[in-house]
Each structure stands twice: as structure tokens, then as C-alpha cells.
Amino acid sequence: MTLQQQKWLFRGAALVVLVILAIYVWQRYTAETVHDGLVSGNGRIEAVEIDVAARTPGRIDAILVEEGEFVSTGQALARMDTRSLEAQRQQAEAQLRQAGDAVTTARSQLAQRQSEKAAAEALVVQRQAELTAMQKRAKRIAELAEKGAVSAQEADDASANVESAAAALSAARAQVAATEAAIATARTRIDSARSAVEAARAAVERIQSDIDDSTLVAPRDGRVQFIVARPGEVIGAGGRVLNLVDLTDVYMTFFLPTAAAGRLAIGAEVRIVLDAAPDYVIPANISFVADVAQFTPKTVETASEREKLMFRVRARIPRELLNKYIEQVKTGLPGVAYVRLDSATPWPDHLQHNLVQ
């Protein structure tokens, strides 16, 4: 074979590869009319995925499930090491008890200050009575002194006793004011101690919440798709531990051109045929049609160019059908979705037979 023939052979092979690639791209990203009023698009079976992650940083203590295992809502999937959190909880509980003791002490001090106030008020009454008696006696002695019945010294002594009683009354009243201030301080201490109790109780509840969240549970029924982290690994807050797939929320995403997508209605019937099971037809319904084109040429000026606009469409498989065949449901399987542009158009025979029910 000459060099020129080898070049032509190489060019021919390259052309064949390009043609095959172009056919594949055309089949993958465009829809073709397979029947009057019927269009199709290629896609893959997908399902809602859920990342199960740790809310707080820490070390993984145990993984309680295996990849591929079916789990139910609330089932424990993994457990974090909680020794540090338990130590924090014990400390917070001790602070809570200490704060409770402080409340008791503050209440005792308040009761004591109130007793002191009562005693001080009684003393005021006594001093007031003594002052009144001294004033009356001093008045009588002063009258007798004017008549010469008693000496001036006795009158002076009586007057001094009145002043002494008045001073004692003032001191007693000051003692009452001091006890009132002490009562106010004791009440403030009670409020402060109660606030400390509430703060300590909140700390205990927060730490207990962290401990409860250290057991990672399934938020819904599903299957463990893959495990990200293993026992002994340290992960940060929000770090993924495993991934679940909800096999009761399964759909296929495919693309249709403008003319077809514009005629679709939410809830319209869809027929899905998977490459892995070409003899079975799976019913579905349109659940989403994108309002923005996914593939848009650089310029859209002519009708033919507008036909190249492709819109993303999602067909959801009924939940009751998925529950019935939950063990057989798998994601990632490629297939073709068929859609009627007119609901009055009957489905062709190959999409009516072997319909999964």
C-alpha cells in the first residue's frame, strides 16, 4: 500500500468516526418524530438524592448500614463519637446545679433581710414611743421648773433625754432604709441566679441536642447509594457521611425542541423504554418543563434556527408503581421517553403492550 493510499484510508476512517459521533450526539440531544403526533427524547433514570451529614464536627464511631441496603425513615445510619459532648454535658449539668444552689442562697438572704427590716421597723415604733414619752415628761418637768417645784438641772436632763430619744429614732429609721436596700439587692441576686439557671439549662439542652444529632438517621425511606466516610475518620460540621437515594421519587430527564416542548402540558402521559428492558414500557407523567432553553445557538434569527432550541423536560414515574417494584428500581439506566403531542392520538402498539402496572 502506497503512502497516498494510507492517507486516504486514514481520512476515510476519521470520516466514519465523525459520522458515528455526529449520529450519537444527534440521538442524545435531539428528539425525533417516531410516529405522527409522537416525539421522543433520550435520557437516564434519576432519583432524588439525599446527603446524610454530621451537624457538628467530630469522629465517626460506627457506620450501621451497608451500601445498597434499603433503609426506612428514622433508622439509625451512623453514629458519631460523643465522649467529648458527654463531658461537656456533665460540666453544664454541674453548672446548672451550682446555679440552682445560688438561687436557694439568694432566697435565704432575701428572707433574712426581710426579717431584719421587720425588726428595724419594730425598733422604730419603740423609739417613737420612747421619744413621745420623753417629750411629755420634759414638758411637765419644764412647767414644774418654772414654778420652782423642781430644779433647773432636772429640766435640762429631761430635755437631753428628748434629744437622745430623737437621735435613737433617726438611727432606727436609717436601719429600716438600710434593710430595704439590702432586700432590693437580694432580689436582684435572685433574678441573676435565675438567669444563670436558665442559661445553664439551655446549655445542657443544646449539648443534649448535639448528642442526639450524633446518631444520624434516615430522613426518608431509601437505599444507601454510597458511603463517603468510614469509622475513625474526623469530619467537619456538615461533612457528608453517606448518600441516600429515594427510590419512590424517580424520574427521567430528556430534551425536546421548541415546537414539541411548547405543546406539552404538566401531567401529560409519557412512555419510557429502558435499554436494559426494551420489552417493557414504563408509564410516567410530565412533571416539569423548563422555561429557558438549555441549548441555544449564538444567534437566533430564523425559524430553522429557533427549532434548534432544546428545552429540558422531566417525566416522573408514579410513586405507587415504584413502591410495587421497589426492589427492581435502579438509577442511571439509559432509555427513551416517548410523548404524545396530542392526547387524542393513540399510542402505537409497541408502547401499549407490556405496559408495567
Secondary structure, DSSP 8 states (H G I E B T S, - for coil): --HHHHHHHHHHHHHHHHHHHHHHHHHHH--EEEETTEEEEEEEEEEEEEEEE-SS-EEEEEE---TT-EE-TT-EEEEE--HHHHHHHHHHHHHHHHHHHHHHHHHHHHHHHHHHHHHHHHHHHHHHHHHHHHHHHHHHHHHHHHHTSS-HHHHHHHHHHHHHHHHHHHHHHHHHHHHHHHHHHHHHHHHHHHHHHHHHHHHHHHHHHHHHHTEEE-SSSEEEEEE---TT-EE-TT-EEEEEEEEEEEEEEEEEEHHHHTT--TT-EEEEEETTEEEEEEEEEEEEE-SS-SB--S---SHHHHTT-EEEEEEE--HHHHHHTGGG--SS-EEEEEEESSTTS---GGGTTTB--
